Amino acid sequence: MQDLFAEHDQPIAIAPGAWLLKGYATEHAPELLSLINSIADQSPFRQHLTPGGHRMSSAQTGCGTASWVSDRRGYRYDRLDPETGQPWPALPDSFTRLASQAAADAGYADFLPDVCLINRYTTGSRMGLHQDKDEADFSAPIVSVSLGADMTFLFGGQQRQARPDRWLLKHGDVVVWGGPSRLHFHGVAPLGKRASHPLTGAMRYNLTFRRAFRNTRPAYPA
């Protein structure tokens, strides 16, 4: 397989089993952003309702075998987009290549995601500390790609009360975590009023690749 993401800085350890890959996806960001727009044309961004009745400040869509959704019934993966009643858009080959290569460069070989949650942040949007624990397979890592405006990533510990470390994520940065850090609490601080990027304006996008289902091994794209 051609290594499309070979030229980048060495991974930075942010916790045991967790790595920051600076600028890892920068070169391919225009293609990734174009694909995000195509996905949103099929499954528009929306602000999910939490089980407690609060509207999330970030907007979400997704692609792959299923996507993460939230409403008063709880958090879960759904194979159909509840707004369109149709299957979620397919996971693009370039998304899969990026996530798999980033995971391998962070020490997690043979990672093949089956879902990608896409978050869109505007001024003031945030994500509180949480665990990614709705997946059936915790042996697979999480791969998170940042595109657009700078945003501060919060990475804590196994307990919500642990004080999180703060990492400024720039356009094209990728974070990979798994193993001992797989269930660490994490989130993002509110997007600042002056945050902006030439490709996205005052918005930041995040692609979060996961393996949501056990024994789901999609064929690797040629």
Solvent accessible surface area in square Angstrom, and as a share of the most:
residue,aa,sasa,rsa
1,M,156,0.70
2,Q,139,0.62
3,D,65,0.34
4,L,58,0.29
5,F,13,0.05
6,A,60,0.47
7,E,172,0.77
8,H,53,0.23
9,D,91,0.47
10,Q,148,0.66
11,P,35,0.22
12,I,71,0.36
13,A,62,0.48
14,I,15,0.07
15,A,23,0.17
16,P,96,0.60
17,G,19,0.18
18,A,0,0.00
19,W,80,0.28
20,L,5,0.03
21,L,1,0.00
22,K,55,0.23
23,G,32,0.31
24,Y,9,0.03
25,A,0,0.00
26,T,59,0.35
27,E,145,0.65
28,H,39,0.18
29,A,0,0.00
30,P,77,0.49
31,E,83,0.37
32,L,2,0.01
33,L,20,0.10
34,S,63,0.41
35,L,45,0.22
36,I,1,0.01
37,N,92,0.47
38,S,53,0.34
39,I,5,0.02
40,A,20,0.15
41,D,122,0.63
42,Q,112,0.50
43,S,2,0.01
44,P,61,0.38
45,F,33,0.14
46,R,23,0.08
47,Q,80,0.36
48,H,13,0.06
49,L,40,0.20
50,T,25,0.14
51,P,49,0.31
52,G,59,0.57
53,G,24,0.23
54,H,132,0.59
55,R,149,0.55
56,M,28,0.12
57,S,52,0.33
58,S,0,0.00
59,A,8,0.06
60,Q,1,0.00
61,T,1,0.01
62,G,0,0.00
63,C,0,0.00
64,G,13,0.13
65,T,54,0.31
66,A,0,0.00
67,S,1,0.01
68,W,28,0.10
69,V,2,0.01
70,S,6,0.04
71,D,41,0.21
72,R,156,0.57
73,R,189,0.69
74,G,16,0.15
75,Y,108,0.41
76,R,58,0.21
77,Y,33,0.12
78,D,40,0.21
79,R,128,0.47
80,L,85,0.42
81,D,0,0.00
82,P,78,0.49
83,E,106,0.48
84,T,55,0.32
85,G,44,0.42
86,Q,111,0.49
87,P,90,0.57
88,W,13,0.04
89,P,9,0.05
90,A,85,0.66
91,L,32,0.16
92,P,24,0.15
93,D,80,0.41
94,S,15,0.09
95,F,0,0.00
96,T,8,0.05
97,R,56,0.21
98,L,0,0.00
99,A,0,0.00
100,S,13,0.08
101,Q,23,0.10
102,A,0,0.00
103,A,0,0.00
104,A,45,0.35
105,D,50,0.26
106,A,9,0.07
107,G,66,0.63
108,Y,39,0.15
109,A,78,0.61
110,D,110,0.57
111,F,4,0.02
112,L,21,0.10
113,P,0,0.00
114,D,3,0.01
115,V,1,0.01
116,C,1,0.00
117,L,11,0.06
118,I,0,0.00
119,N,7,0.03
120,R,73,0.27
121,Y,6,0.02
122,T,60,0.35
123,T,72,0.42
124,G,42,0.40
125,S,4,0.03
126,R,123,0.45
127,M,31,0.14
128,G,27,0.26
129,L,40,0.20
130,H,55,0.25
131,Q,41,0.18
132,D,6,0.03
133,K,124,0.53
134,D,58,0.30
135,E,8,0.03
136,A,39,0.30
137,D,19,0.10
138,F,82,0.34
139,S,93,0.60
140,A,5,0.04
141,P,6,0.04
142,I,1,0.00
143,V,0,0.00
144,S,9,0.06
145,V,0,0.00
146,S,2,0.01
147,L,1,0.00
148,G,0,0.00
149,A,3,0.02
150,D,51,0.26
151,M,5,0.02
152,T,28,0.16
153,F,9,0.04
154,L,23,0.12
155,F,5,0.02
156,G,13,0.12
157,G,13,0.12
158,Q,91,0.41
159,Q,119,0.53
160,R,133,0.49
161,Q,157,0.70
162,A,41,0.32
163,R,223,0.81
164,P,34,0.21
165,D,79,0.41
166,R,160,0.59
167,W,66,0.23
168,L,93,0.46
169,L,3,0.02
170,K,95,0.40
171,H,26,0.12
172,G,0,0.00
173,D,2,0.01
174,V,0,0.00
175,V,1,0.01
176,V,0,0.00
177,W,4,0.01
178,G,0,0.00
179,G,47,0.45
180,P,85,0.53
181,S,0,0.00
182,R,8,0.03
183,L,49,0.25
184,H,24,0.11
185,F,20,0.08
186,H,10,0.05
187,G,2,0.02
188,V,8,0.05
189,A,14,0.11
190,P,77,0.49
191,L,3,0.02
192,G,40,0.38
193,K,182,0.77
194,R,235,0.86
195,A,19,0.15
196,S,72,0.46
197,H,38,0.17
198,P,131,0.82
199,L,94,0.47
200,T,15,0.09
201,G,32,0.31
202,A,49,0.38
203,M,57,0.25
204,R,3,0.01
205,Y,20,0.07
206,N,11,0.05
207,L,0,0.00
208,T,8,0.05
209,F,0,0.00
210,R,15,0.06
211,R,26,0.10
212,A,3,0.02
213,F,47,0.19
214,R,163,0.59
215,N,145,0.74
216,T,31,0.18
217,R,126,0.46
218,P,49,0.31
219,A,99,0.77
220,Y,76,0.29
221,P,21,0.13
222,A,144,1.11
